[in-house]
Amino acid sequence: MIETLLFTAARIQTLSQSQVLTNATGFFYKRDDRLFLVSSRHVFIDEANQHFPDSLQIELHTSADNVAQTVSFLIPLYRDGRSLWRQGMDSGGQIDVALIELDRHFLPVPCILHAFSEAHLINPSVSQPEVGEPLLIPGYPLGFSDTLHALPVVRHAIIASSFGMRFQGQGYFLTDARTHRGSSGAPVLMRSPNGHVGDGELNCYLLGIHSARLDVVTRDVTVDEALGLNCAWYADILITLTDETSPSLKGSG
């Protein structure tokens, strides 16, 4: 039996005029009957690096009995010159998280995936993760995965800064994990101690969205090792980004 956790993440290829640009990671999030693909904002657009894809492509599983059976699913990023994804701002500035709604009518039938929801977010009044808490980050580092079955690999991490605090005033906390390009947009997860979260299909909490490695600009690359720390944006931003009435929602084009 394959763990449902592995069906929450998807390998993303960014495309421009059908040409592959980069690899990244995304994951599924649902709100009511709507389904979203979540990733880093810089996967959708990255002005600093001149990264301007016009579509994303992911692999979807279509058989519960044969995991190797998948189809490619193309997600346009623009319609009539306007961006279709959502991004937001907070008091610290721009958030490196974005999402795009998937039209369920165009998904293959059957479609084998599992999505997080608001029920998988941490309620601080009930549980407060501590520094050193073990985490899981399923994703596609450098595009690497079980290519036969289109399943991600999982990195182990720990919480490396006080959870609930905005590190250096930004809307993220730190993790200590070995990550690579291609992991951007991966979910940052903590297993539930009692194994029951949300609808019971996923036994973990969604704490954040992996964004990027963090380093010190003054580091002597010939002497000092990289910090090995990463930014993970707090996952509760997804409540705002999936709220149709939120005034903070905006497109990027």
N, C-alpha and C positions, 0 to 999 in steps of 0.2 A: 504494500500500500504506500503510494507516494504522498509525502506530507503536503497538506494543502498550502502551507507556507510558500512552497516553490511555485505555485500557480498564481501568486499575487503579483509577481514581478514580470516585466517584459523587457526584452532587448529592443532598444530603439535605434534605428538608423535614420539619420537626418538626410534629406534629399533636396537637391536643387536641380530642377529640370531633369528629374529621374537619375541624376548622378549622386552616388553616395558621398556624403561629406564627412560625417563622424558617427561614432557609436556612443550610446549612452544607456542609461537604465531608467525605466519608469515603473509605476505600479498602479493598481486599480483601486479606486475609491468610489463608494456609492453614497448617494443621499436620496432617500425615498426611492423612486423608481429610475433615477438618473444615474448614469455610470460615467466616470471620468478617468482619464489617464493623467497621472501626476508625474512631474519630473522637475528638474532645475530650470529656472527661467533661461539660463544661458544655453540650454539645449534648444529652446524655441527660437531664440535670437541672442546674439552676442556681438554687440556693436564694436567693442574693443578689439575683438579678434576677427572682425569682418565675416562673421558667421550668420548667413541669412538664408536658412532653408525655406522651401515653400511647402514641404510636406514631411511627415514622419511615416515610417513603416515599422510594424511590429509583427511578431509571429503569434498566432492564436492556436490553441489546441482544440481539436475537433472530435476527439474520441476518448472516452474514459477507459477504454480497453486497450488502446494502442497509443501510447504517449508520443510516439514518433510521428503521429499523423497531425500535421499542422498546415495552416494556410497563411499567406502573407496578407496583411491588412493595411491599406494605405489610408492615411489621415491627412487630408488637406489642411493647411494652416491659414489659408486666406480664402475669402469669398468676396468678389467684387472689390478687391483691393483693401479689404479690412481684415484684420487678424481675428481669428476665431478662438484663440486661447484667452485665458484670464490670468492676470497677475495683480499684485496688490502692493500697497505701501503700508508701512507702519511708522511709528514715531521716530524710529531710527533711520528711516529712509527706505530704499528699494529692497524688496525681498527676493532672494534667488529661488523662488518657487513659482511654478506656473502649472496650469492644468488645462485640459481641453475635454469637452464633453464628447462622448462617443454615442452615436445614434444606434440604439439597440436594434433597430429595424435592418441595419446593414451588417450586423454581426453574423457570422456563420452559425448554422444550426446543425448539430449542437455546438456550443462554445463552452469549453471547460476553463473557467477562470474563477478566482476568488478575490473579493474586494473588501477592503477595510471600510469602516464606517465611523460615524461619530462615537459609537459604542466602544470602539477600540482606542479612543483617546483617553489619556490619564485624567482622572478627576483628582485634583490636588487635595481636596477635602477627604478623600478616601485613601489615596496612596500617593506617596512622595518618593520617587526613585532617589537613591543616594549615590554619591560619588563612588566609583568602583563597581557599580552594578553591571553585570554582564549584558551585552547587547549582541544582536545579530544583524548583519547587513547583507541581504541577498542582492546580487547584482551581476553585472557583466564587465568585470575589470578588463580593460584593453579589448573589449568585445569577446572575451573568453567565456565559454560556457560548455555545457553538455550539448554539443551541436546536433547530435542524433535525436535527442529528445527535446531540444529547445528549452532547456531548464537552466536557471541561474546557478551560480556557486555562492556560497555563504561565507562571509568573513566574520570573525569574532572580534568584538570590541568591548570597551568599557566606557562608562560615563566619566569624562575627564574634567568637567567643571560642574559647579553647583547647578543641578537641574532646577529650573524654575526662574533662574536669574538670567538676565540678558548679558551675555559675555561682552565686555567692553561696550555696553549700551546697544548691541545689535540683537536682533531677534533670534539668536541661535545659542546653542550650547556646544560644548566640545566633546568629541569622542577620540579615543585612542585606538586606532586600527590601522592596519596596512591596507591602503586603498590605492587605486590607480585611475588614470583616465578611463572613462567608460562607466565608472561607478556613480557618476553624477546623476542625481535623481532617485537613488535607491532608498527604500524605506529603512528607517532605523528602528529596530524592534526590541522589545523586552518580553521575554516569556512570562506568562502569568504564573504566579506561585501555585494557584489552585487549578490552573488549566481551563478556566471558564471565563471567556471574554466575549461580549457581544452575543451573536447567534450561536456560539459554540463551535463554529467551523474553524476558527483560527484561535489558537491558544496563546496569543501574544498581544501586547499593547503596541500601538504605533506612536512612538515618541517624537520622531522627526524625519526630515528629508535630508539625506546626505548631499552636500553642496560641493565642497572643495577641500583640498588639503590646506593646512595653515602652516605658514613658515615665518621666519624672522628675516626681514630684508637685509639686516646687517650680518647675517650668518656668513662665516668664512667657509665657502663650499669645499675648500681643500683640506680643512681641518675639522669642521663641525658637521655632524650628521644632521639630516633633516629632523624636524621636531616629531614627525609622525602623528600630528594631531589634525583633526578634521572639524569642519563646521557642519552642524546639523540644525537646520531651521526647525523651530517648534511646529509640530504637526497641527496644532489648533488653528493655524492660519487657514487650514482647509475648510473650517466652518465658515469663515468669511468668504473665501473664494467660491464656495458653492451656494452662497446665499444670493438669490436672484435680486433681492431688494437692496443689497449692500451698496452704499454710495462709493465705497473704496475700490470697487471692481473697475477695471479698465482694460482695454486692449492696448496693444503696443504699436499699432499702425493706423 
